[in-house]
Amino acid sequence: MKFTQHDLGNLQGGEIVEVTLSGNAANVRLLDSSNLQAFKAGRRHKYYGGHAKRSPVRLQVPNGGHWYVTIDLGGYGGSVRSAVKVLPGPLAPIREMPLSAVPSLVHHPDVPPGVGHMDQSFDVFISHASEDKDEIVRPLAHALKQQGLDVWYDEFELRLGDSLRRKIDAGLARSTFGIVVLSQAFFKKDWPNYELDGLVTRAVTGEQVLLPIWHNVSKQEVIRFSPSLADKLARSTATHTVEEIAVEIADMVKRSSEQNS
């Protein structure tokens, strides 16, 4: 299917994307990197927007990350020209005609600075390389929060002046599940490997469940990095969207909580 793609770069949650259309009515989708790839591959994906019969269309960015807009005619004839600009937010909600089941545009803000977390327990701890934040980690963290989970993710928990090692150790110790995003960047990093050592130690002692996610790596590459990790059941971003992975993890966490209650 033919479509026009606009790369918006990194945006902050709450900013408004304004799409101006000229010509036929069209489908307007606001997608993050993971869902853009799923859309291009014809797989199920999550988007914000719908079938636009009027212009301009305004969509609020739900969370920080790398965002894109796609415009298509849904396989019908005709033509449409489009222009996109980013406005400061927030603005009042704009009702859009649904393309299908349009996800909620409600933005759940991060915990504000200054709120104490030292005694807080977490459902999941996310270990990752910073190079993977935009494409998968940040969207995954927000998707897990939208599933109702308490998530230890550095952008949620670390504040100016915090002790990095102390906050990471506290997060590791107080998390029931440990997610590790394995990638080429992860394999080369010291801090992610420090976190992984903590996750593996707690998994071996039965204190925590380790959940690997493979991001643009093959099984052979994971085996070379860690044969024990390659043997664990994992999910790959090549076959699952961030939202599908988040739903599966949330189901696992909730089942574990019910069994232990």
C-alpha positions in Angstrom: 0.0 0.0 0.0 1.3 3.5 -0.9 1.7 6.0 1.9 3.5 9.2 2.7 5.8 9.2 5.7 6.8 12.2 7.8 9.7 11.7 10.2 9.0 14.0 13.2 12.2 13.2 15.2 12.2 13.1 19.0 9.1 14.7 20.5 8.1 15.4 24.1 4.9 14.0 25.6 2.0 16.5 25.3 3.2 18.2 22.1 0.7 18.5 19.3 1.2 17.2 15.8 -0.9 19.2 13.3 -1.5 17.5 9.9 -2.8 19.6 7.1 -4.4 17.7 4.2 -5.3 18.8 0.7 -7.2 16.6 -1.7 -9.1 13.4 -0.7 -9.9 12.2 2.8 -7.1 10.1 4.1 -6.0 7.8 7.0 -3.7 9.7 9.3 -1.6 7.6 11.7 0.8 8.9 14.5 3.2 6.0 15.3 6.4 5.4 17.2 9.4 3.6 15.7 8.3 0.1 16.6 4.7 0.4 15.4 5.9 2.1 12.1 8.0 -1.0 11.3 5.0 -3.2 12.1 2.7 -1.0 9.9 5.2 -1.3 7.0 5.4 -5.1 7.4 1.6 -5.4 7.4 1.5 -6.6 11.0 -0.9 -5.5 13.8 0.2 -2.1 15.1 -0.9 0.6 17.5 -1.4 4.2 16.3 -3.1 7.5 17.2 -5.4 9.0 14.6 -8.0 7.8 12.2 -9.8 8.5 9.0 -9.6 12.2 8.5 -12.4 13.9 6.5 -11.5 17.4 7.6 -8.2 19.4 7.9 -6.2 20.1 9.9 -6.0 17.1 12.1 -4.4 17.5 15.5 -3.0 14.6 17.5 -1.3 14.8 21.0 1.9 12.9 21.5 1.3 10.5 24.4 4.9 10.2 25.6 8.5 11.2 24.7 10.2 9.3 21.9 10.8 9.2 18.1 7.5 9.7 16.3 6.3 9.5 12.7 3.1 10.4 10.7 1.9 8.3 7.8 -0.8 9.3 5.3 -2.6 6.8 3.1 -5.8 6.5 1.1 -6.6 3.0 2.3 -6.2 1.5 -1.1 -8.8 3.8 -2.8 -8.1 6.0 -5.8 -7.4 9.7 -5.6 -4.6 11.9 -4.3 -3.8 13.8 -1.1 -1.0 16.2 -0.2 0.1 16.6 3.4 2.1 18.9 5.6 3.0 18.4 9.2 4.1 20.7 12.0 4.6 20.3 15.7 2.8 22.7 18.1 3.5 23.1 21.9 1.0 21.3 24.0 -1.2 20.5 25.7 -4.3 21.5 23.7 -7.9 20.6 24.1 -8.7 17.1 22.7 -9.8 17.0 19.1 -12.3 14.4 18.1 -11.3 12.3 15.1 -13.3 9.9 12.9 -12.0 6.4 13.8 -10.1 4.4 11.3 -10.7 1.3 13.5 -10.3 1.0 17.3 -8.3 4.2 18.0 -6.2 3.9 21.2 -6.8 6.4 24.0 -5.0 9.7 23.6 -4.9 10.2 27.4 -1.3 10.9 28.5 -0.2 9.4 31.8 2.5 11.7 33.2 5.6 10.3 34.7 6.0 10.5 38.5 7.1 14.0 39.3 10.6 14.8 40.6 10.9 14.8 44.4 8.6 11.8 45.1 10.4 9.2 47.1 11.0 5.8 45.6 13.4 4.2 48.0 10.7 2.1 49.7 8.7 1.4 46.5 8.5 -2.0 45.0 8.3 -2.6 41.3 6.7 -5.2 39.0 9.5 -4.9 36.5 13.0 -3.6 36.1 14.2 -2.7 32.6 17.9 -3.2 31.8 19.0 -1.8 28.5 21.6 0.2 26.5 20.9 3.9 26.0 21.2 3.5 22.2 18.0 1.5 22.3 15.8 4.0 24.2 14.1 5.7 21.3 13.3 2.6 19.2 12.1 0.2 21.8 12.9 0.8 25.5 11.0 4.1 26.2 7.9 2.9 24.2 8.0 -0.4 26.1 8.3 1.4 29.5 5.3 3.5 28.7 3.3 0.6 27.3 4.0 -1.4 30.5 2.8 1.6 32.6 -0.3 1.8 30.6 -0.9 -1.9 31.4 -1.0 -0.9 35.1 2.5 -2.1 36.1 5.0 -0.4 38.4 8.1 0.0 36.2 11.7 0.8 37.2 13.1 2.6 34.2 15.9 5.1 34.5 14.0 8.0 33.0 11.2 7.5 35.5 13.4 7.0 38.6 16.7 8.8 38.2 16.9 12.5 39.2 19.7 15.0 39.2 22.2 14.2 42.0 21.0 10.6 42.5 23.6 7.9 43.1 23.3 5.8 39.9 24.6 2.6 41.5 22.4 3.0 44.6 19.2 3.6 42.7 19.9 0.8 40.3 20.7 -1.6 43.2 17.4 -0.5 44.9 15.4 -1.0 41.7 16.9 -4.5 41.2 16.3 -5.5 44.7 12.7 -4.4 44.7 11.5 -5.7 41.3 9.7 -9.0 40.8 10.5 -9.4 37.1 13.7 -8.3 35.3 13.5 -7.3 31.6 16.7 -7.3 29.7 16.7 -5.8 26.2 19.5 -7.6 24.4 21.1 -5.8 21.4 24.4 -5.2 19.9 24.7 -2.0 21.9 23.8 -3.9 25.1 26.6 -6.5 24.5 29.2 -3.7 24.4 28.1 -1.7 27.5 29.4 -1.9 31.1 26.4 -0.6 33.0 23.8 -2.9 31.4 26.1 -5.8 32.1 26.3 -4.7 35.7 22.5 -4.7 35.8 22.4 -8.1 34.1 24.7 -9.6 36.7 22.2 -8.5 39.4 19.2 -9.8 37.4 20.9 -13.2 36.8 21.9 -13.5 40.5 18.3 -12.9 41.7 16.9 -15.2 39.0 19.2 -18.0 40.0 18.1 -17.7 43.7 14.5 -17.7 42.7 13.9 -14.1 43.8 13.1 -12.7 40.4 12.0 -13.9 36.9 14.3 -12.9 34.0 12.5 -11.9 30.8 14.9 -11.4 27.8 13.8 -9.3 24.8 15.9 -9.7 21.6 16.3 -6.5 19.6 17.9 -6.8 16.2 20.0 -9.8 17.3 20.0 -13.4 16.3 20.0 -16.5 18.5 23.6 -17.2 17.6 24.7 -13.7 18.6 22.9 -14.1 22.0 24.6 -17.5 22.4 28.0 -15.9 21.9 27.2 -13.3 24.5 25.6 -15.6 27.0 24.6 -19.3 26.4 22.4 -19.3 29.5 20.4 -16.3 28.3 19.9 -17.8 24.8 18.3 -20.9 26.5 15.6 -18.8 28.1 12.2 -18.2 26.4 12.5 -14.7 24.9 10.5 -12.4 22.7 12.0 -10.6 19.6 11.1 -7.2 18.3 11.4 -8.8 14.8 8.2 -10.8 15.4 6.3 -8.9 18.1 5.3 -5.3 18.5 6.2 -3.4 21.7 2.5 -3.4 22.7 2.2 -7.2 22.2 5.3 -7.8 24.3 3.9 -5.4 27.0 0.6 -7.2 27.1 2.3 -10.6 27.4 4.5 -9.3 30.2 1.6 -7.7 32.0 -0.4 -10.9 31.9 2.6 -12.8 33.3 3.0 -10.3 36.1 -0.7 -10.4 37.0 -0.8 -14.2 37.0 2.2 -14.3 39.3 0.6 -11.8 41.6 -2.6 -13.8 41.8 -0.7 -17.1 42.5 1.2 -15.4 45.3 -1.8 -13.6 46.9 
